[in-house]
Amino acid sequence: MAAPHSHRTDDWWRDAVIYQVYPRSFADGDGDGTGDLAGVRARLPYLAELGVDAVWFTPWYLSPLVDGGYDVADYRTIDPAFGTLAEAEKLIAEARELGIRVIVDIVPNHVSDQHAWFRAALAAGPGSPERELFHFRPGHGENGELPPNTWPSQFSGPTWTRVEDGEWYLHLFTPEQPDLNWAHPAVRREHEDVLRFWFERGVAGVRIDSAALLAKDPALADFVEGVDPHPYIDQDELHDIYRSWRAIADEYGAVFVGEVWLPDSERFARYLRPDELHTAFNFNFLSCPWEADRLRRTIDDTLAEHAPVGAPATWVLCNHDVTRTVTRYGRADTGFDFATKTFGTPTDLALGTRRARAAALLTLALPGSVYVYQGEELGLPEAEVPLDRIEDPMHARSGGTDPGRDGCRVPLPWTAGAPWYGFGSRPGSEPWLPQPRNWDDYAVDRQQADGDSMLALYREALRLRGSVDGFGDGPLTWLPAAEGVLAFARSDGLLCLVNLSATPAGLPAHEELLLASGPLDTDGRLPADTAVWLRT
């Protein structure tokens, strides 16, 4: 186990490349159709060769998997579908031997309805100490038949569920994910103990799910659109919680990344003060359309909101909740919004792939740290999952109109021509989500043999990012450029140009072309939807 480090100054996280593993879909080590820790351990050399600094695991805890593992039944136990706690400890140690740190996901806003605390609360009844750990309330109406308030759900559907004794409990997500009462000291103590549990096992950091939702208005006042403060988003009490967490992380030299969706940049930055979270996800960049002006404004806004607190920005193109980049960039609307997801959206995958290659170089050239979702380095498109195989509750709770998030969670292809593309499942044990029939060209082994593949581009980009001065944390200076072209300088003579216009663009004077996302024109100009790294 790792010993605490009281005065550690390692700031690797300021410019790290962090790879997101969705365990169910990465690799299947025991052949049962579900990805697992054995599968990840076997593929650690792949991640080392890719060149990532850390791996972030979405929840691997004991869970009924109603919401992809974000319904946690026990934070100190690995779900048997993934393996054992001993295997997790081996994985953390083996990754570290390869120079890869491990970040785990903590889900503090809610637990599973199968969690021991919630089962005890149901059994104990109204007015019991066990129910004080959650938000149980009597209903409104003549017989308590109406929910306690009108709060909107983070998913579709209601936020309150009535139990047999007539009380209601709050769940901002599914009914199987009851919200914890963060005003209760036992809830705080439990999560601080959970942090120590994982830091003791060598975990280098924690990603905090739904980080801005924990604290609730104690009066449970109705939500009114446009009226501040919001009753359950960004409550001031959150900052005291995260200051106590930061003190624990500092003992171990561990870091936090918060999932913080906030439109107010000043309030967003408060979470990144030196005694709170180290970093937070940058969702504005992730959802930004492939448009030069919009991207530049998003980059500027991101850097500006981080500057006052000295925190590095984070950049990400896709994750386990979002339409895959090559698909999104191949559509008429290249942005992302949960509210606009529909079936049957026309997609030009060749265009999307070209843009995704350029976006990879753009992202990896920006100041701060970068997250890469598994399969992005393979250029995987969003898979079309048959209706009878969709598992994501967002689909069911929308009445079937929302395709859900399973299309970006389909198991990875490792070997062309092999059963299940080498994912690892035995014959007769089909992967938990079906893979498309035409994924041979996306398989890792085929891309490893192709110097022009998406995987080759990512590997070379990460190699350069780790070996050439000027990348990572530090200043960015915009350069004059034609309309639709993003051009900026980093330190040590490093330049990045991205052509989002429809016409080729000239390159500035330079000594060396380090990397291009696609071939240049015969006259040396930068084609549309292409990016390049130069050194002057």
C-alpha positions in Angstrom: 0.0 0.0 0.0 1.1 3.6 -0.7 2.4 5.6 2.2 1.0 9.2 2.6 3.2 12.0 1.2 2.8 15.1 3.2 4.9 17.5 1.1 4.7 16.0 -2.4 5.2 18.6 -5.1 4.7 16.4 -8.2 2.3 18.2 -10.5 2.1 15.6 -13.2 -1.6 16.2 -13.5 -1.2 19.8 -14.9 -0.4 18.4 -18.4 -1.2 14.7 -18.2 -2.9 12.7 -21.0 -5.5 10.6 -19.1 -7.2 7.6 -20.8 -10.8 6.8 -19.8 -11.5 3.1 -19.4 -15.2 2.0 -19.3 -14.4 -1.4 -17.8 -17.4 -3.3 -19.3 -16.3 -2.5 -22.8 -12.5 -2.4 -22.8 -11.4 -6.1 -22.8 -12.9 -9.3 -21.5 -10.4 -11.4 -19.6 -12.6 -14.3 -18.4 -14.7 -14.7 -21.6 -18.2 -14.1 -20.1 -19.1 -11.2 -22.3 -18.3 -8.4 -19.9 -15.1 -6.4 -19.9 -13.2 -6.8 -16.6 -10.0 -6.0 -14.7 -8.3 -9.1 -16.0 -8.9 -7.7 -19.5 -7.4 -4.3 -18.6 -4.4 -5.9 -16.9 -3.6 -7.9 -20.1 -3.9 -4.8 -22.2 -1.8 -2.5 -20.0 1.2 -2.7 -22.5 -1.1 -1.3 -25.1 -1.8 1.7 -23.0 1.9 2.1 -22.2 2.7 2.0 -25.9 0.0 4.5 -26.6 1.8 6.9 -24.3 -0.8 7.9 -21.7 0.1 9.2 -18.2 -2.9 7.9 -16.3 -6.0 5.8 -16.6 -9.4 6.9 -15.3 -11.8 4.0 -14.5 -15.5 4.7 -14.6 -17.1 2.9 -11.5 -15.9 -0.6 -10.9 -17.7 -1.0 -7.6 -20.4 -3.5 -6.6 -23.5 -2.3 -8.5 -26.8 -3.6 -9.9 -25.7 -1.6 -13.0 -29.0 0.2 -13.4 -27.0 3.2 -14.6 -23.8 1.8 -15.9 -22.2 1.4 -12.4 -23.1 4.9 -11.2 -25.5 3.2 -8.8 -23.0 2.0 -6.2 -24.0 -0.6 -3.6 -20.5 -0.8 -1.9 -17.7 1.7 -2.5 -15.1 -0.7 -1.1 -15.9 -3.8 -3.2 -15.2 -4.5 -6.8 -18.2 -5.8 -8.7 -17.8 -9.5 -9.3 -18.4 -8.9 -13.0 -15.1 -7.0 -13.1 -13.1 -9.0 -10.6 -11.9 -8.7 -7.0 -10.4 -6.0 -4.8 -7.1 -8.0 -4.9 -7.2 -7.8 -8.7 -7.7 -4.0 -8.5 -4.7 -3.7 -6.2 -2.6 -5.7 -8.7 -3.8 -3.6 -11.6 -2.9 -0.3 -9.8 0.6 -1.7 -9.0 1.2 -3.1 -12.5 0.1 0.1 -14.1 2.4 2.1 -11.9 5.3 -0.1 -12.9 4.6 0.9 -16.5 4.5 4.6 -15.6 0.7 4.8 -15.6 -1.2 6.2 -12.7 -4.8 5.1 -11.8 -7.7 7.5 -11.2 -11.0 6.0 -9.8 -14.5 7.4 -10.0 -16.3 8.4 -6.8 -20.1 8.9 -6.9 -21.0 11.0 -3.8 -24.4 12.4 -4.8 -26.3 9.1 -4.5 -26.0 5.4 -3.9 -27.8 2.3 -5.2 -31.1 1.4 -3.7 -29.3 -1.9 -2.9 -26.7 0.0 -0.7 -26.9 -1.2 3.0 -27.7 2.3 4.2 -30.8 2.6 1.9 -32.1 -0.8 2.7 -31.8 0.0 6.4 -33.6 3.3 5.8 -36.5 1.6 4.1 -36.8 -1.0 6.9 -36.5 1.6 9.7 -39.5 3.7 8.7 -40.4 7.4 9.0 -38.6 9.6 11.5 -35.8 7.1 12.0 -32.0 8.0 12.1 -31.5 5.7 9.1 -33.7 7.9 6.9 -31.8 11.0 7.9 -29.0 9.9 5.7 -31.2 10.4 2.7 -34.0 12.9 1.7 -37.2 11.3 2.9 -40.2 13.6 3.2 -44.0 13.4 3.5 -45.8 14.3 0.3 -48.1 17.2 -0.5 -51.8 16.9 -1.2 -54.7 15.8 0.9 -53.2 12.3 1.5 -49.6 13.0 0.7 -50.1 11.7 -2.8 -48.1 14.5 -4.4 -44.3 14.7 -4.4 -42.6 17.1 -1.9 -41.5 19.5 -4.6 -41.1 20.1 -8.3 -37.4 19.6 -8.8 -36.5 18.5 -12.4 -34.6 15.3 -12.9 -31.1 15.0 -14.4 -32.7 12.2 -16.5 -36.2 12.3 -17.8 -39.0 11.5 -15.4 -39.8 12.3 -11.8 -37.3 13.0 -9.0 -39.3 11.6 -6.1 -40.5 8.0 -5.5 -43.1 7.0 -2.8 -42.4 4.0 -0.6 -45.0 1.7 1.0 -45.3 3.7 4.3 -46.3 6.9 2.3 -43.0 8.8 2.5 -41.2 10.0 -0.6 -37.4 9.9 -1.3 -35.4 12.1 -3.6 -33.4 10.8 -6.5 -32.1 13.3 -9.1 -31.3 10.4 -11.4 -33.2 7.1 -11.5 -35.4 5.8 -8.6 -32.6 3.2 -8.0 -30.2 6.0 -7.1 -31.4 7.7 -3.9 -29.7 11.0 -3.1 -27.6 11.2 0.1 -28.2 13.9 2.6 -24.8 15.8 2.7 -25.9 17.9 5.6 -25.5 14.8 7.8 -22.0 14.3 9.3 -22.1 10.5 8.8 -22.3 11.0 5.1 -19.3 13.2 5.1 -17.3 10.9 7.3 -18.2 7.9 5.1 -16.9 9.5 2.0 -13.7 10.7 3.6 -13.1 7.1 4.7 -13.7 5.9 1.2 -11.2 8.4 -0.2 -8.6 7.1 2.3 -9.4 3.5 1.4 -8.5 4.0 -2.2 -5.6 6.3 -1.6 -4.1 3.7 0.7 -4.3 1.3 -2.3 -2.1 3.5 -4.4 -4.8 5.4 -6.4 -3.3 8.6 -7.7 -6.5 10.5 -8.1 -10.3 10.6 -8.0 -12.8 11.8 -10.5 -15.9 13.2 -8.7 -19.2 12.4 -10.4 -21.9 15.1 -10.4 -19.7 17.2 -8.2 -22.0 20.3 -8.1 -25.1 18.4 -7.0 -24.3 17.1 -3.5 -25.7 19.9 -1.3 -29.4 20.6 -1.4 -31.5 23.6 -0.2 -32.6 22.4 3.2 -36.0 23.8 2.7 -36.4 21.7 -0.5 -37.9 24.8 -2.1 -39.6 24.4 -5.5 -37.4 24.9 -8.6 -38.3 28.1 -10.5 -36.7 28.5 -13.9 -34.3 31.5 -14.0 -34.4 32.1 -10.2 -31.1 31.9 -8.3 -29.9 30.2 -6.3 -30.7 26.8 -7.8 -32.0 24.5 -5.1 -29.6 21.7 -5.7 -26.9 22.8 -8.2 -23.8 24.7 -7.0 -24.9 25.3 -3.4 -22.3 27.2 -1.3 -22.0 24.4 1.2 -20.2 22.3 -1.4 -16.9 24.2 -1.0 -16.5 23.2 2.7 -16.9 19.6 1.6 -14.2 19.8 -1.0 -11.8 21.6 1.2 -12.0 18.7 3.7 -11.4 16.3 0.8 -8.5 18.3 -0.5 -6.8 18.0 2.9 -7.0 14.3 2.7 -5.7 14.2 -0.9 -2.8 16.3 0.0 -1.7 13.7 2.6 -1.3 11.2 -0.2 -0.2 13.5 -3.1 -3.4 12.5 -4.9 -5.5 14.7 -7.2 -9.1 15.4 -8.0 -11.0 16.1 -11.2 -14.6 17.3 -10.7 -17.5 16.8 -13.1 -18.8 20.3 -12.8 -21.4 21.5 -15.3 -21.9 25.3 -14.6 -22.6 28.1 -17.1 -21.2 30.7 -14.7 -17.4 30.8 -15.2 -16.8 32.7 -12.0 -18.7 30.1 -9.9 -17.0 27.3 -11.8 -13.6 28.6 -10.9 -14.4 28.6 -7.2 -14.2 24.8 -7.3 -10.6 25.1 -8.5 -9.3 27.3 -5.7 -5.9 26.1 -4.4 -7.5 24.4 -1.4 -10.3 22.7 -3.3 -10.3 20.6 -6.5 -7.2 20.4 -8.7 -9.0 20.2 -12.0 -12.5 20.0 -13.5 -13.9 18.7 -16.8 -14.4 21.2 -19.6 -17.7 20.4 -21.0 -18.0 23.6 -23.1 -15.2 22.4 -25.3 -16.6 18.9 -25.6 -20.0 20.2 -26.8 -18.6 22.9 -29.0 -19.4 22.7 -32.8 -16.6 22.3 -35.3 -16.5 26.0 -36.1 -13.4 28.1 -35.8 -14.9 31.2 -34.1 -16.8 29.1 -31.6 -13.8 26.9 -30.8 -11.5 29.9 -30.3 -14.0 31.6 -28.1 -14.4 28.4 -26.0 -10.7 28.0 -25.7 -10.3 31.6 -24.6 -13.2 31.4 -22.1 -11.7 28.2 -20.7 -8.3 29.6 -20.2 -9.7 32.8 -18.8 -11.9 31.1 -16.2 -8.9 29.0 -15.0 -6.4 31.8 -14.9 -7.5 33.5 -11.7 -7.1 30.4 -9.6 -4.0 29.1 -11.3 -5.6 25.8 -12.3 -4.8 24.0 -15.6 -7.6 23.5 -18.1 -8.7 20.1 -19.2 -9.7 19.2 -22.7 -11.8 16.3 -23.9 -13.6 15.5 -27.2 -15.8 12.6 -26.0 -16.7 10.4 -23.0 -19.0 7.5 -22.1 -22.0 9.8 -22.2 -21.4 11.6 -25.4 -21.8 10.8 -29.1 -18.5 9.6 -30.5 -16.4 12.4 -32.2 -16.1 11.0 -35.7 -19.9 10.6 -35.8 -20.7 14.0 -34.3 -18.2 15.8 -36.6 -19.7 14.1 -39.6 -23.2 15.6 -39.1 -24.8 18.9 -40.1 -24.9 19.8 -36.4 -21.4 19.1 -35.1 -22.1 20.2 -31.5 -23.4 18.0 -28.7 -26.6 18.4 -26.7 -28.4 15.7 -24.8 -31.7 17.3 -25.7 -31.2 17.0 -29.4 -30.1 13.3 -29.6 -32.3 11.4 -32.1 -32.3 8.2 -34.1 -31.4 8.2 -37.8 -29.2 11.4 -37.9 -27.4 11.4 -41.3 -23.6 11.1 -40.9 -20.6 11.5 -43.2 -18.1 9.3 -41.5 -15.2 10.1 -43.8 -15.7 13.8 -43.1 -16.1 13.2 -39.4 -12.9 11.1 -39.3 -10.9 13.8 -41.0 -12.2 16.4 -38.6 -11.6 14.1 -35.6 -8.0 13.6 -36.6 -7.5 17.4 -36.8 -9.3 17.8 -33.5 -7.0 15.3 -31.8 -4.0 17.5 -32.7 -5.8 20.7 -31.7 -6.7 19.2 -28.3 -3.3 17.8 -27.6 -1.6 21.1 -28.4 -3.7 23.1 -25.9 -2.4 24.1 -22.5 -3.3 21.8 -19.6 -4.3 18.1 -19.5 -6.2 16.0 -22.0 -8.7 13.1 -21.5 -9.0 10.4 -24.2 -12.0 8.2 -24.1 -11.3 4.5 -25.0 -11.8 3.9 -28.7 -11.2 7.5 -29.7 -7.7 6.6 -30.6 -9.2 4.0 -33.0 -11.5 6.5 -34.6 -14.6 4.4 -33.6 -17.9 5.8 -34.8 -21.1 5.8 -32.7 -22.5 2.3 -33.0 -26.2 1.7 -33.8 -27.4 -0.6 -31.0 -30.5 -2.6 -31.9 -33.6 -1.4 -29.9 -34.0 -4.7 -28.1 -30.3 -4.5 -26.9 -30.3 -0.9 -25.5 -29.6 -0.9 -21.8 -29.1 2.8 -21.0 -32.0 4.0 -18.8 -32.0 7.4 -20.7 -33.6 5.5 -23.6 -36.4 3.9 -21.6 -37.1 7.0 -19.5 -37.5 9.1 -22.6 -40.2 6.9 -23.9 -37.9 5.5 -26.5 -37.1 8.8 -28.3 -33.6 9.2 -26.9 -31.1 6.7 -28.4 -29.3 6.7 -25.1 -25.6 6.4 -24.5 -24.9 2.8 -25.4 -23.7 3.7 -28.9 -20.4 5.0 -27.5 -20.1 2.1 -25.0 -19.8 -0.8 -27.4 -16.9 -3.2 -26.7 -13.6 -2.3 -28.4 -12.3 -4.2 -31.4 -8.8 -5.6 -30.9 -8.3 -8.2 -33.6 -9.7 -8.2 -37.1 -11.5 -11.3 -38.2 -11.6 -12.8 -34.7 -14.8 -13.6 -32.8 -16.1 -10.4 -31.2 -13.0 -8.7 -32.8 -10.8 -10.2 -30.1 -12.7 -8.5 -27.2 -12.2 -11.8 -25.4 -15.7 -13.3 -25.0 -16.0 -17.0 -25.5 -18.1 -18.5 -28.3 -21.7 -18.5 -27.0 -20.9 -15.6 -24.6 -21.8 -12.6 -26.8 -20.5 -9.2 -25.5 -22.9 -7.4 -23.3 -23.5 -4.9 -26.2 -23.4 -6.1 -29.8 -20.5 -4.8 -32.0 -21.2 -3.7 -35.5 -20.5 -6.1 -38.3 -18.1 -3.9 -40.2 -15.5 -3.0 -37.6 -12.5 -5.0 -38.9 -10.8 -1.9 -40.2 -11.0 -0.3 -36.7 -9.3 -3.2 -34.9 -6.2 -2.5 -33.0 -4.0 -5.1 -34.8 -5.0 -3.7 -38.2 -4.3 -0.1 -37.2 -1.0 -1.1 -35.7 0.1 -2.2 -39.1 -1.0 1.0 -40.8 1.2 4.0 -40.5 -1.7 6.3 -41.5 -4.3 5.0 -39.1 -5.9 6.9 -36.3 -4.0 4.8 -33.8 -0.7 5.7 -35.4 -1.6 9.4 -35.3 -2.5 9.3 -31.6 0.7 7.3 -30.8 2.9 9.8 -32.6 1.1 12.8 -31.2 1.4 11.5 -27.7 5.1 10.7 -28.2 5.8 14.2 -29.5 3.7 15.8 -26.7 5.8 14.0 -24.1 9.2 14.6 -25.7 9.1 18.1 -27.4 9.4 21.2 -25.4 6.4 23.6 -25.6 3.5 21.2 -25.1 1.4 20.8 -21.9 0.8 23.5 -19.3 1.9 27.0 -20.2 1.0 30.0 -22.3 -0.9 30.1 -25.6 -0.6 33.0 -28.1 -3.0 33.4 -31.0 -1.4 34.2 -34.4 -2.9 36.0 -37.4 -4.6 33.6 -39.7 -7.1 33.4 -42.5 -10.8 33.2 -41.8 -11.7 29.8 -40.5 -8.2 28.9 -39.5 -7.0 28.6 -35.9 -3.3 29.3 -35.4 -1.5 29.6 -32.1 2.0 29.4 -30.7 3.1 27.6 -27.6 6.5 28.1 -26.1 9.8 27.0 -27.6 8.8 27.8 -31.2 5.9 25.3 -31.3 3.0 26.2 -33.6 -0.4 24.6 -34.2 -2.6 25.4 -37.2 -6.1 23.9 -37.8 -7.9 24.7 -41.0 -11.7 24.6 -40.4 -12.4 26.6 -43.6 -13.4 25.1 -47.0 -10.2 26.3 -48.8 -6.6 25.3 -48.3 -4.5 27.6 -46.1 -0.8 28.6 -46.3 1.6 27.6 -43.6 3.8 30.1 -41.8 7.6 29.9 -42.1 8.9 27.0 -40.1 11.9 24.8 -39.7 10.2 21.5 -39.1 6.8 19.9 -39.7 6.4 17.7 -36.6 3.0 16.1 -37.5 0.0 16.5 -39.7 -3.5 15.0 -39.2 -3.6 14.3 -43.0 -1.5 14.9 -46.1 -0.8 18.4 -47.2 -1.7 19.6 -50.7 1.0 19.2 -53.4 1.9 22.9 -53.1 2.4 22.5 -49.3 -0.9 24.1 -48.3 -3.0 22.9 -45.4 -6.3 21.3 -46.7 -9.7 21.8 -45.1 -10.3 20.0 -41.9 -6.6 19.3 -41.3 -4.3 20.3 -38.5 -0.5 20.5 -38.3 2.2 20.9 -35.7 5.2 23.0 -36.7 8.4 24.1 -35.1 10.0 27.5 -36.0 
